[in-house]
Amino acid sequence: MSKKNNLTKRKKQHEYNLQKEKEIQDKKIKKLQANKNKMKVDGSGKKKKGGFSVGKKKLKTKLTPAAKAKAAQAMDLDN
């Protein structure tokens, strides 16, 4: 019998492969559970009362001096 077909070697290799597969599967399960636990949100203390309002907010922009000059020039052209 050749070394590759040795029964005890094949048996040990098979057991090793099964063990590795089980370890990999356990790692995946642990990783998934860790991700699930991360994604959970504890909303017990954050209950809102009533509805909510949505309004438009005005944006205030500051013009640079060059932009101010261009705007003033454009206004002069219109008049």
C-alpha angles and dihedrals in degrees: 000000000000124000092250093056095047106135097219092048092051091047093051092046091050092050090048091051091049091050092050092049090050092050091050091049092049091050091052092049092049091048093050092049091049089052091048091051090049092051095052114104121204103218097168095108098037104070115145123214118224129344133309135247128227120201138170116255122210115231117222112208126189115221121218117235091255091052090048091053091049091049092049091049091050090050091051091052092053093052 
